[in-house]
């Protein structure tokens, strides 16, 4: 009786069972990756060998490989092995009074995260309906939680070019060789990445922010208030003139006047109210 009273008082019409992903565990992290090796193709490595200095312009995340395995002595816990592939754009200076060459390389970073994902001892089978044909059976799924990784675009903090003799001193350490770069990424750069022993190397320091989640599909009872009805009409813009569409756009004030930092300690004229 109390459950029905709660549903009535909260405006809920009924409670339904749904199959959805529940986050069992998650963590956020801030990594400062120092002296991360950047690999280049053979043609661009020739430019690096002539460079006297480099400057990093920007970096972005190409993709992330995720591997998840249960821990043998901690039931319900899983090791999430993450491999990040970064595209790093740098400017290589070969001599004075010469415009720097812009090059793009790939850096690889690995990390491991331990999270709780609960246990499940069932085998999961499912089928896909096909009209005028027998239902196609989906492959057996491993009863493991799903690891989801969110990563913001990396921040380039520094970059340097290192001579071969300095590389031999083991001043910089990188356990991710160019052989670990997938073929698909190498093809998008127009060739294979190289790592000659007698060549200069580029190292960067990146800062990244990540959120890692372990998600498992479960059946949950949730309250239903109403159907999700659209609140606006679909506008047909195919007949509009380009200038008509442009006039409807808001003026991008923030692009011309970057917003100032808000502070509760200042009045409207920007004066400090503290005495």
Backbone as CSV, one residue per row, in Angstrom:
resi,resn,N_x,N_y,N_z,CA_x,CA_y,CA_z,C_x,C_y,C_z
1,UNK,0.831,-1.198,0.000,0.000,0.000,0.000,0.869,1.253,0.000
2,UNK,1.970,1.232,0.763,2.829,2.407,0.841,3.481,2.694,-0.504
3,UNK,3.835,1.622,-1.264,4.445,1.825,-2.577,3.469,2.509,-3.520
4,UNK,2.213,2.096,-3.510,1.218,2.722,-4.366,1.002,4.172,-3.958
5,UNK,1.032,4.446,-2.670,0.852,5.820,-2.204,2.020,6.703,-2.669
6,UNK,3.237,6.144,-2.648,4.393,6.914,-3.102,4.277,7.241,-4.588
7,UNK,3.876,6.261,-5.379,3.733,6.498,-6.816,2.681,7.556,-7.079
8,UNK,1.590,7.526,-6.329,0.518,8.495,-6.532,0.961,9.881,-6.098
9,UNK,1.622,9.995,-4.964,2.036,11.294,-4.461,3.121,11.940,-5.324
10,UNK,3.983,11.143,-5.936,5.073,11.696,-6.738,4.663,12.000,-8.163
11,UNK,3.436,11.718,-8.532,2.990,11.962,-9.888,3.336,10.851,-10.847
12,UNK,3.876,9.755,-10.343,4.262,8.629,-11.187,3.020,7.810,-11.529
13,UNK,2.913,7.421,-12.802,1.746,6.658,-13.237,1.893,5.168,-12.968
14,UNK,3.106,4.637,-13.162,3.330,3.215,-12.929,4.819,2.968,-12.789
15,UNK,5.177,1.760,-12.424,6.569,1.338,-12.349,6.774,0.220,-13.364
16,UNK,7.804,0.347,-14.187,8.066,-0.628,-15.236,9.473,-1.170,-15.074
17,UNK,9.692,-2.365,-15.624,11.006,-2.999,-15.579,11.711,-2.747,-16.909
18,UNK,12.946,-2.256,-16.844,13.729,-1.977,-18.037,15.074,-2.675,-17.942
19,UNK,15.658,-2.919,-19.089,17.005,-3.469,-19.157,17.925,-2.343,-19.603
20,UNK,18.810,-1.913,-18.703,19.645,-0.753,-18.990,21.012,-0.934,-18.354
21,UNK,21.952,-0.098,-18.793,23.297,-0.152,-18.254,23.405,0.611,-16.949
22,UNK,23.888,-0.046,-15.920,24.097,0.581,-14.624,25.589,0.729,-14.365
23,UNK,26.009,1.900,-13.937,27.404,2.152,-13.621,27.698,1.592,-12.236
24,UNK,28.505,0.526,-12.186,28.837,-0.085,-10.909,30.014,0.609,-10.231
25,UNK,30.941,1.118,-11.014,32.102,1.783,-10.437,32.673,2.731,-11.486
26,UNK,33.292,3.786,-11.029,33.896,4.752,-11.943,34.994,5.515,-11.217
27,UNK,35.857,6.127,-11.995,36.920,6.944,-11.429,37.322,8.004,-12.440
28,UNK,37.835,9.097,-11.942,38.373,10.158,-12.792,39.855,10.309,-12.479
29,UNK,40.613,10.729,-13.480,42.045,10.814,-13.289,42.605,11.968,-14.102
30,UNK,43.724,12.480,-13.640,44.447,13.556,-14.310,45.889,13.095,-14.449
31,UNK,46.304,12.796,-15.681,47.637,12.254,-15.938,48.507,13.305,-16.611
32,UNK,49.709,13.481,-16.071,50.739,14.280,-16.724,51.750,13.299,-17.294
33,UNK,51.717,13.106,-18.603,52.548,12.097,-19.265,53.828,12.778,-19.728
34,UNK,54.903,12.506,-19.028,56.182,13.142,-19.334,56.999,12.301,-20.308
35,UNK,57.731,13.005,-21.192,58.683,12.373,-22.109,58.037,11.229,-22.893
36,UNK,56.949,11.551,-23.546,56.230,10.573,-24.356,56.784,10.619,-25.780
37,UNK,57.243,9.486,-26.270,57.884,9.426,-27.588,56.847,9.615,-28.696
38,UNK,57.209,10.417,-29.680,56.368,10.638,-30.856,57.027,9.949,-32.041
39,UNK,56.297,9.082,-32.720,56.821,8.339,-33.863,56.349,8.984,-35.165
40,UNK,57.238,8.939,-36.159,56.956,9.538,-37.452,57.195,8.515,-38.558
41,UNK,56.644,8.813,-39.734,56.924,7.985,-40.900,58.337,8.267,-41.393
42,UNK,58.806,7.450,-42.309,60.195,7.570,-42.777,60.468,8.932,-43.395
43,UNK,59.522,9.454,-44.168,59.739,10.748,-44.825,59.827,11.873,-43.809
44,UNK,58.971,11.859,-42.807,58.998,12.926,-41.807,60.153,12.752,-40.829
45,UNK,60.611,11.506,-40.616,61.746,11.288,-39.742,63.009,11.920,-40.320
46,UNK,63.097,11.999,-41.630,64.245,12.657,-42.263,64.297,14.136,-41.897
47,UNK,63.139,14.763,-41.766,63.089,16.171,-41.348,63.483,16.299,-39.883
48,UNK,63.032,15.369,-39.056,63.387,15.391,-37.628,64.893,15.274,-37.442
49,UNK,65.549,14.452,-38.256,66.992,14.267,-38.119,67.764,15.551,-38.422
50,UNK,67.169,16.471,-39.178,67.831,17.740,-39.488,67.394,18.861,-38.548
51,UNK,66.441,18.582,-37.669,65.880,19.624,-36.809,66.835,19.959,-35.669
52,UNK,66.899,21.249,-35.346,67.694,21.704,-34.194,66.796,21.943,-32.983
53,UNK,65.496,22.165,-33.233,64.524,22.328,-32.146,63.133,22.060,-32.702
54,UNK,62.192,21.793,-31.801,60.803,21.535,-32.190,59.876,22.296,-31.257
55,UNK,58.686,22.527,-31.747,57.654,23.172,-30.943,56.336,22.453,-31.205
56,UNK,55.690,21.993,-30.151,54.423,21.288,-30.287,53.288,22.282,-30.467
57,UNK,52.443,22.019,-31.466,51.316,22.901,-31.741,50.059,22.416,-31.029
58,UNK,49.673,21.184,-31.252,48.482,20.642,-30.584,48.522,19.123,-30.636
59,UNK,47.572,18.515,-29.946,47.456,17.058,-29.913,45.981,16.692,-29.792
60,UNK,45.641,15.523,-30.290,44.267,15.033,-30.203,44.285,13.520,-30.029
61,UNK,43.183,12.977,-29.541,43.068,11.540,-29.314,42.543,10.892,-30.590
62,UNK,43.323,9.973,-31.154,42.873,9.253,-32.341,41.885,8.155,-31.978
63,UNK,42.258,7.315,-31.034,41.391,6.234,-30.579,41.939,5.686,-29.276
64,UNK,41.152,4.837,-28.639,41.552,4.198,-27.382,41.187,2.728,-27.441
65,UNK,42.162,1.868,-27.209,41.917,0.434,-27.129,41.689,0.062,-25.669
66,UNK,40.664,-0.773,-25.433,40.285,-1.145,-24.073,40.254,-2.658,-23.957
67,UNK,40.923,-3.178,-22.951,40.915,-4.609,-22.664,40.561,-4.791,-21.198
68,UNK,39.607,-5.662,-20.921,39.140,-5.847,-19.554,39.232,-7.325,-19.188
69,UNK,39.793,-7.588,-18.004,39.946,-8.945,-17.516,39.646,-8.979,-16.027
70,UNK,38.988,-10.053,-15.543,38.731,-10.158,-14.096,40.011,-10.420,-13.328
71,UNK,40.095,-9.877,-12.123,41.241,-10.117,-11.253,41.092,-11.497,-10.601
72,UNK,42.152,-12.287,-10.553,42.021,-13.670,-10.070,41.712,-13.793,-8.584
73,UNK,42.184,-12.851,-7.756,42.027,-13.010,-6.310,41.077,-11.986,-5.695
74,UNK,40.487,-11.135,-6.508,39.500,-10.175,-6.021,38.231,-10.321,-6.839
75,UNK,37.322,-11.111,-6.365,36.103,-11.393,-7.124,35.267,-10.132,-7.257
76,UNK,34.814,-9.902,-8.465,34.005,-8.724,-8.741,34.808,-7.529,-9.213
77,UNK,36.140,-7.616,-9.143,37.002,-6.524,-9.584,37.645,-6.878,-10.925
78,UNK,37.880,-5.842,-11.719,38.392,-6.045,-13.069,39.536,-5.062,-13.350
79,UNK,40.480,-5.539,-14.141,41.577,-4.700,-14.600,41.242,-4.191,-15.993
80,UNK,41.216,-2.877,-16.132,40.934,-2.244,-17.411,42.243,-1.689,-17.965
81,UNK,42.749,-2.318,-19.012,43.987,-1.879,-19.654,43.626,-0.950,-20.809
82,UNK,44.074,0.284,-20.713,43.732,1.320,-21.689,44.976,1.701,-22.478
83,UNK,44.830,1.784,-23.784,45.919,2.226,-24.663,45.413,3.410,-25.476
84,UNK,46.021,4.563,-25.234,45.630,5.791,-25.913,46.593,6.049,-27.076
85,UNK,46.024,6.432,-28.218,46.811,6.816,-29.383,46.554,8.295,-29.662
86,UNK,47.629,9.083,-29.608,47.531,10.526,-29.795,48.149,10.933,-31.130
87,UNK,47.491,11.840,-31.789,48.072,12.498,-32.956,48.684,13.811,-32.481
88,UNK,49.989,13.973,-32.682,50.717,15.142,-32.205,51.227,15.929,-33.411
89,UNK,50.899,17.200,-33.449,51.360,18.079,-34.521,52.458,18.982,-33.980
90,UNK,53.606,18.977,-34.648,54.740,19.765,-34.186,55.293,20.604,-35.338
91,UNK,56.074,21.602,-34.977,56.831,22.397,-35.936,58.312,22.103,-35.713
92,UNK,58.996,21.719,-36.783,60.415,21.382,-36.714,61.230,22.510,-37.346
93,UNK,62.168,23.044,-36.580,63.041,24.118,-37.051,64.377,23.504,-37.453
94,UNK,64.728,23.634,-38.732,65.962,23.038,-39.242,67.115,24.037,-39.277
95,UNK,66.841,25.300,-39.479,67.889,26.324,-39.480,67.232,27.682,-39.322
96,UNK,68.057,28.692,-39.143,67.542,30.043,-38.941,66.946,30.596,-40.232
97,UNK,66.011,31.544,-40.046,65.407,32.273,-41.158,64.717,31.348,-42.163
98,UNK,64.335,30.175,-41.720,63.603,29.236,-42.563,62.301,28.874,-41.860
99,UNK,61.225,28.925,-42.617,59.917,28.616,-42.037,59.908,27.179,-41.535
100,UNK,59.414,26.930,-40.330,59.433,25.566,-39.786,58.518,24.631,-40.565
101,UNK,58.891,23.372,-40.584,58.083,22.343,-41.232,57.080,21.783,-40.232
102,UNK,55.835,21.671,-40.659,54.781,21.117,-39.810,54.662,19.619,-40.050
103,UNK,54.825,18.848,-38.997,54.808,17.393,-39.083,53.781,16.827,-38.117
104,UNK,53.260,15.653,-38.449,52.297,14.963,-37.589,52.827,13.569,-37.263
105,UNK,52.820,13.245,-35.999,53.253,11.930,-35.555,52.252,11.314,-34.597
106,UNK,52.588,10.129,-34.117,51.693,9.375,-33.226,52.443,9.019,-31.950
107,UNK,51.792,9.225,-30.818,52.320,8.841,-29.512,51.364,7.838,-28.875
108,UNK,51.931,6.911,-28.098,51.152,5.836,-27.479,51.360,5.881,-25.975
109,UNK,50.245,5.780,-25.235,50.309,5.790,-23.773,49.406,4.704,-23.227
110,UNK,49.932,3.933,-22.261,49.166,2.847,-21.645,48.995,3.104,-20.152
111,UNK,47.841,2.699,-19.643,47.596,2.760,-18.203,46.603,1.675,-17.825
112,UNK,46.596,1.324,-16.543,45.691,0.291,-16.023,44.866,0.876,-14.889
113,UNK,43.587,0.523,-14.879,42.646,0.978,-13.861,41.952,-0.246,-13.276
114,UNK,41.836,-0.304,-11.951,41.133,-1.391,-11.265,39.806,-0.852,-10.756
115,UNK,38.702,-1.480,-11.182,37.370,-1.036,-10.783,36.510,-2.243,-10.422
116,UNK,35.456,-1.977,-9.657,34.502,-3.015,-9.274,33.396,-3.090,-10.328
117,UNK,33.144,-4.307,-10.807,32.101,-4.490,-11.819,31.112,-5.579,-11.486
118,UNK,31.138,-6.077,-10.258,30.234,-7.123,-9.790,30.477,-8.429,-10.559
119,UNK,29.661,-9.423,-10.278,29.823,-10.736,-10.875,28.565,-11.160,-11.594
120,UNK,28.747,-12.051,-12.523,27.620,-12.648,-13.235,28.010,-14.019,-13.716
121,UNK,27.190,-15.012,-13.456,27.527,-16.394,-13.785,26.558,-16.984,-14.798
122,UNK,26.052,-16.162,-15.682,25.127,-16.645,-16.700,25.740,-16.451,-18.074
123,UNK,25.292,-17.244,-19.033,25.657,-17.078,-20.427,24.566,-16.269,-21.128
124,UNK,24.989,-15.364,-21.958,24.052,-14.438,-22.594,23.905,-14.802,-24.068
125,UNK,22.681,-15.118,-24.484,22.361,-15.381,-25.878,21.278,-14.402,-26.313
126,UNK,21.297,-14.027,-27.572,20.252,-13.148,-28.106,20.089,-13.429,-29.582
127,UNK,18.959,-12.996,-30.128,18.659,-13.219,-31.544,18.245,-11.911,-32.181
128,UNK,18.413,-11.854,-33.492,18.018,-10.671,-34.247,16.949,-11.075,-35.255
129,UNK,15.811,-10.398,-35.218,14.698,-10.741,-36.098,15.014,-10.381,-37.533
130,UNK,14.761,-11.309,-38.434,14.935,-11.079,-39.862,13.654,-11.486,-40.573
131,UNK,13.064,-10.565,-41.272,11.779,-10.816,-41.937,11.935,-11.873,-43.024
132,UNK,10.971,-12.795,-43.090,10.938,-13.873,-44.081,12.183,-14.764,-43.994
133,UNK,12.711,-14.903,-42.818,13.890,-15.732,-42.630,13.957,-16.153,-41.165
134,UNK,14.800,-17.113,-40.890,14.948,-17.532,-39.499,15.732,-16.480,-38.729
135,UNK,15.462,-16.406,-37.447,16.153,-15.441,-36.600,17.640,-15.787,-36.531
136,UNK,18.459,-14.780,-36.768,19.906,-14.979,-36.715,20.371,-14.910,-35.267
137,UNK,21.058,-15.930,-34.826,21.522,-15.985,-33.454,22.816,-15.182,-33.299
138,UNK,22.811,-14.318,-32.294,24.005,-13.534,-32.010,25.040,-14.409,-31.303
139,UNK,26.335,-14.114,-31.477,27.362,-14.903,-30.784,27.211,-14.801,-29.264
140,UNK,27.690,-15.828,-28.591,27.662,-15.850,-27.134,28.497,-14.704,-26.589
141,UNK,27.930,-13.920,-25.691,28.628,-12.778,-25.109,29.304,-13.186,-23.801
142,UNK,30.505,-12.628,-23.609,31.174,-12.820,-22.319,30.431,-12.011,-21.265
143,UNK,30.186,-12.659,-20.150,29.420,-11.993,-19.103,30.335,-11.090,-18.288
144,UNK,30.865,-10.073,-18.955,31.742,-9.113,-18.318,31.104,-7.733,-18.393
145,UNK,31.406,-6.882,-17.458,30.915,-5.504,-17.579,31.584,-4.806,-18.754
146,UNK,30.989,-3.739,-19.190,31.527,-2.940,-20.286,32.323,-1.777,-19.714
147,UNK,33.519,-1.593,-20.232,34.362,-0.479,-19.803,34.187,0.680,-20.774
148,UNK,33.845,1.822,-20.247,33.646,3.023,-21.049,34.646,4.085,-20.596
149,UNK,35.337,4.688,-21.560,36.371,5.681,-21.265,36.008,6.992,-21.935
150,UNK,36.004,8.044,-21.153,35.830,9.402,-21.677,37.134,10.156,-21.454
151,UNK,37.631,10.772,-22.503,38.910,11.482,-22.410,38.781,12.829,-23.117
152,UNK,39.222,13.870,-22.422,39.231,15.202,-23.018,40.455,15.342,-23.914
153,UNK,40.407,16.316,-24.806,41.548,16.532,-25.689,42.785,16.873,-24.864
154,UNK,43.910,16.264,-25.179,45.116,16.474,-24.367,45.651,17.894,-24.473
155,UNK,46.362,18.293,-23.443,47.018,19.595,-23.390,48.519,19.374,-23.577
156,UNK,49.099,20.036,-24.583,50.524,19.902,-24.842,51.279,20.836,-23.903
157,UNK,52.144,20.270,-23.060,52.868,21.054,-22.068,54.296,21.374,-22.498
158,UNK,54.942,20.477,-23.227,56.310,20.740,-23.682,56.657,19.765,-24.789
159,UNK,57.782,20.067,-25.487,58.288,19.195,-26.543,59.774,19.442,-26.696
160,UNK,60.503,18.394,-27.094,61.941,18.530,-27.303,62.397,17.488,-28.306
161,UNK,63.537,17.756,-28.953,64.160,16.811,-29.863,65.471,16.356,-29.231
162,UNK,65.737,15.042,-29.295,66.849,14.437,-28.583,67.778,13.774,-29.585
163,UNK,69.095,13.987,-29.429,70.100,13.367,-30.278,70.228,11.872,-29.963
164,UNK,70.772,11.110,-30.922,70.924,9.657,-30.682,71.768,9.334,-29.466
165,UNK,72.847,10.120,-29.212,73.684,9.819,-28.055,72.927,9.994,-26.756
166,UNK,72.024,10.968,-26.691,71.222,11.162,-25.480,70.199,10.048,-25.317
167,UNK,69.735,9.493,-26.421,68.803,8.368,-26.337,69.483,7.162,-25.720
168,UNK,70.753,6.949,-26.050,71.475,5.781,-25.531,71.746,5.892,-24.041
169,UNK,71.685,7.102,-23.514,71.894,7.270,-22.082,70.668,6.879,-21.265
170,UNK,69.612,6.498,-21.963,68.368,6.068,-21.304,67.776,7.183,-20.449
171,UNK,67.999,8.395,-20.868,67.402,9.505,-20.128,65.891,9.500,-20.284
172,UNK,65.440,9.091,-21.455,64.015,9.025,-21.725,63.630,7.560,-21.866
173,UNK,62.493,7.240,-21.362,62.042,5.854,-21.347,60.671,5.778,-21.995
174,UNK,60.498,4.808,-22.894,59.199,4.594,-23.538,59.073,3.116,-23.857
175,UNK,58.082,2.471,-23.294,57.901,1.043,-23.529,56.928,0.771,-24.666
176,UNK,56.488,1.815,-25.369,55.528,1.659,-26.462,56.249,1.934,-27.778
177,UNK,56.696,0.886,-28.463,57.406,1.068,-29.710,56.469,1.367,-30.863
178,UNK,57.090,1.667,-32.011,56.275,1.987,-33.181,55.524,0.765,-33.686
179,UNK,55.969,-0.443,-33.310,55.270,-1.655,-33.728,53.903,-1.790,-33.066
180,UNK,53.664,-1.045,-31.989,52.379,-1.124,-31.300,51.310,-0.258,-31.960
181,UNK,51.684,0.525,-32.980,50.724,1.387,-33.670,49.930,0.545,-34.660
182,UNK,48.610,0.520,-34.584,47.808,-0.321,-35.477,47.996,0.056,-36.944
183,UNK,47.773,-0.921,-37.801,47.954,-0.710,-39.239,46.998,0.336,-39.781
184,UNK,45.763,0.369,-39.235,44.799,1.347,-39.706,45.247,2.778,-39.462
185,UNK,45.856,3.026,-38.303,46.359,4.364,-38.009,47.555,4.684,-38.896
186,UNK,48.437,3.697,-39.098,49.604,3.928,-39.950,49.185,4.260,-41.379
187,UNK,48.169,3.586,-41.880,47.714,3.852,-43.244,47.166,5.261,-43.389
188,UNK,46.520,5.766,-42.341,45.979,7.125,-42.422,47.078,8.183,-42.453
189,UNK,48.302,7.801,-42.028,49.433,8.724,-42.074,50.282,8.533,-43.332
190,UNK,49.873,7.616,-44.171,50.551,7.443,-45.444,51.789,6.587,-45.412
191,UNK,51.951,5.737,-44.432,53.118,4.868,-44.400,53.364,4.286,-43.035
192,UNK,54.403,3.462,-42.949,54.754,2.818,-41.681,55.616,3.757,-40.839
193,UNK,55.496,3.623,-39.545,56.304,4.418,-38.625,57.651,3.729,-38.402
194,UNK,58.683,4.529,-38.220,60.044,3.996,-38.099,60.629,4.405,-36.759
195,UNK,61.650,3.640,-36.344,62.368,3.938,-35.111,63.838,3.562,-35.285
196,UNK,64.563,4.278,-36.138,65.982,3.946,-36.347,66.793,4.231,-35.083
197,UNK,67.820,3.412,-34.867,68.662,3.603,-33.694,69.488,4.874,-33.795
198,UNK,70.022,5.150,-34.970,70.877,6.322,-35.151,70.051,7.489,-35.705
199,UNK,69.074,7.929,-34.974,68.233,9.037,-35.420,67.786,9.850,-34.217
200,UNK,67.385,11.057,-34.489,66.852,11.903,-33.428,65.430,11.476,-33.076
201,UNK,65.021,11.821,-31.877,63.679,11.463,-31.417,63.014,12.682,-30.811
202,UNK,61.710,12.737,-30.934,60.902,13.828,-30.385,60.113,13.287,-29.199
203,UNK,60.163,14.028,-28.089,59.419,13.672,-26.883,58.534,14.846,-26.483
204,UNK,57.332,14.529,-26.055,56.388,15.561,-25.625,55.895,15.218,-24.231
205,UNK,55.374,16.224,-23.567,54.695,16.045,-22.285,53.252,16.477,-22.460
206,UNK,52.337,15.556,-22.200,50.910,15.807,-22.388,50.180,15.725,-21.052
207,UNK,49.112,16.487,-20.942,48.206,16.402,-19.804,46.832,15.981,-20.278
208,UNK,46.275,14.925,-19.676,44.960,14.432,-20.097,44.062,14.235,-18.880
209,UNK,42.767,14.399,-19.115,41.738,14.158,-18.111,40.857,13.010,-18.611
210,UNK,40.640,12.013,-17.758,39.862,10.845,-18.162,38.832,10.478,-17.105
211,UNK,37.769,9.831,-17.569,36.762,9.206,-16.702,36.558,7.782,-17.211
212,UNK,36.717,6.809,-16.312,36.563,5.400,-16.665,35.386,4.837,-15.875
213,UNK,34.515,4.104,-16.568,33.323,3.534,-15.939,33.218,2.054,-16.273
214,UNK,32.741,1.265,-15.313,32.371,-0.118,-15.548,30.857,-0.213,-15.518
215,UNK,30.275,-0.652,-16.623,28.822,-0.658,-16.797,28.365,-2.088,-17.069
216,UNK,27.283,-2.479,-16.410,26.718,-3.813,-16.619,25.214,-3.680,-16.853
217,UNK,24.728,-4.406,-17.849,23.300,-4.393,-18.135,22.539,-5.178,-17.064
218,UNK,21.569,-4.527,-16.439,20.741,-5.161,-15.410,19.291,-4.760,-15.623
219,UNK,18.395,-5.531,-14.994,16.971,-5.194,-15.038,16.640,-4.340,-13.809
220,UNK,16.068,-3.186,-14.056,15.758,-2.249,-12.978,14.294,-1.833,-13.056
221,UNK,13.715,-1.612,-11.877,12.353,-1.109,-11.777,12.412,0.402,-11.624
222,UNK,11.810,1.111,-12.572,11.880,2.570,-12.570,10.467,3.136,-12.647
223,UNK,10.248,4.310,-12.030,8.933,4.960,-12.140,8.756,5.611,-13.503
224,UNK,7.542,5.579,-14.005,7.210,6.198,-15.289,6.232,7.335,-15.029
225,UNK,6.579,8.524,-15.457,5.730,9.690,-15.265,4.871,9.961,-16.487
226,UNK,5.463,9.906,-17.670,4.710,10.134,-18.892,5.615,9.810,-20.065
227,UNK,5.017,9.818,-21.259,5.806,9.599,-22.449,6.621,10.851,-22.773
228,UNK,7.760,10.640,-23.442,8.615,11.755,-23.844,8.098,12.311,-25.172
229,UNK,7.338,13.382,-25.091,6.781,13.992,-26.295,7.646,15.160,-26.731
230,UNK,7.908,15.311,-28.035,8.689,16.457,-28.510,8.015,17.771,-28.138
231,UNK,8.813,18.756,-27.803,8.288,20.064,-27.393,8.376,21.113,-28.484
232,UNK,8.963,20.770,-29.645,9.046,21.754,-30.727,8.738,21.082,-32.051
233,UNK,8.344,21.905,-33.028,8.022,21.409,-34.352,9.289,21.271,-35.188
234,UNK,9.229,20.347,-36.155,10.334,20.192,-37.083,10.219,21.268,-38.156
235,UNK,11.231,22.118,-38.253,11.202,23.207,-39.229,11.804,22.736,-40.534
236,UNK,11.162,23.114,-41.620,11.630,22.761,-42.951,12.464,23.905,-43.492
237,UNK,13.789,23.666,-43.601,14.682,24.725,-44.048,15.136,24.549,-45.484
238,UNK,14.561,23.552,-46.191,15.021,23.308,-47.548,14.620,24.429,-48.488
239,UNK,13.524,25.111,-48.174,13.075,26.167,-49.067,13.628,27.534,-48.718
240,UNK,14.375,27.636,-47.635,14.906,28.931,-47.230,16.122,29.300,-48.062
241,UNK,16.271,30.572,-48.277,17.460,31.077,-48.942,18.635,31.067,-47.974
242,UNK,19.861,30.931,-48.499,21.015,30.911,-47.594,21.104,32.135,-46.700
243,UNK,20.798,33.309,-47.239,20.862,34.523,-46.425,19.789,34.531,-45.353
244,UNK,18.627,33.914,-45.640,17.575,33.838,-44.624,18.027,32.990,-43.442
245,UNK,18.709,31.877,-43.727,19.235,31.045,-42.646,20.312,31.782,-41.864
246,UNK,21.130,32.561,-42.581,22.200,33.287,-41.917,21.641,34.350,-40.991
247,UNK,20.565,35.001,-41.393,19.973,36.049,-40.548,19.405,35.488,-39.257
248,UNK,19.031,34.205,-39.238,18.476,33.600,-38.036,19.554,33.223,-37.021
249,UNK,20.799,33.231,-37.448,21.880,32.859,-36.530,22.174,34.005,-35.577
250,UNK,22.488,33.648,-34.319,22.852,34.643,-33.327,24.281,35.121,-33.565
251,UNK,24.505,36.371,-33.273,25.839,36.930,-33.444,26.782,36.302,-32.419
252,UNK,27.931,35.761,-32.849,28.850,35.086,-31.911,29.666,36.085,-31.097
253,UNK,29.043,36.636,-30.070,29.703,37.673,-29.272,30.961,37.127,-28.603
254,UNK,30.878,35.886,-28.085,32.022,35.327,-27.354,33.234,35.121,-28.245
255,UNK,33.023,34.979,-29.561,34.162,34.812,-30.456,34.978,36.095,-30.575
256,UNK,34.305,37.251,-30.440,34.992,38.532,-30.552,35.399,39.095,-29.196
257,UNK,34.595,38.787,-28.177,34.861,39.287,-26.834,34.869,38.102,-25.873
258,UNK,36.030,37.486,-25.629,36.089,36.323,-24.730,35.504,36.652,-23.368
259,UNK,34.684,35.768,-22.816,34.054,36.039,-21.517,35.079,36.180,-20.415
260,UNK,34.814,37.100,-19.509,35.694,37.329,-18.378,35.418,36.317,-17.281
261,UNK,36.390,36.147,-16.416,36.220,35.257,-15.282,35.272,35.880,-14.276
262,UNK,34.265,35.106,-13.879,33.284,35.602,-12.932,33.834,35.548,-11.520
263,UNK,33.522,36.552,-10.743,33.971,36.589,-9.344,32.900,37.257,-8.506
264,UNK,32.576,36.619,-7.376,31.571,37.190,-6.478,32.127,38.335,-5.647
265,UNK,33.443,38.508,-5.668,34.061,39.503,-4.808,34.217,40.858,-5.499
266,UNK,33.748,40.969,-6.739,33.855,42.223,-7.462,32.478,42.755,-7.805
267,UNK,32.378,44.077,-7.787,31.110,44.651,-8.163,31.062,44.822,-9.674
268,UNK,30.055,45.470,-10.206,29.847,45.587,-11.637,30.972,46.356,-12.319
269,UNK,31.618,47.298,-11.633,32.676,48.060,-12.272,34.017,47.358,-12.207
270,UNK,34.049,46.158,-11.619,35.282,45.405,-11.536,36.136,45.769,-10.332
271,UNK,35.579,46.566,-9.420,36.368,46.969,-8.244,36.267,45.920,-7.155
272,UNK,37.317,45.773,-6.432,37.344,44.817,-5.329,36.644,45.427,-4.124
273,UNK,35.618,44.731,-3.599,34.834,45.245,-2.481,35.511,44.991,-1.135
274,UNK,36.594,44.190,-1.159,37.224,43.913,0.143,37.986,45.128,0.635
275,UNK,37.989,45.313,1.885,38.710,46.446,2.524,39.764,45.899,3.469
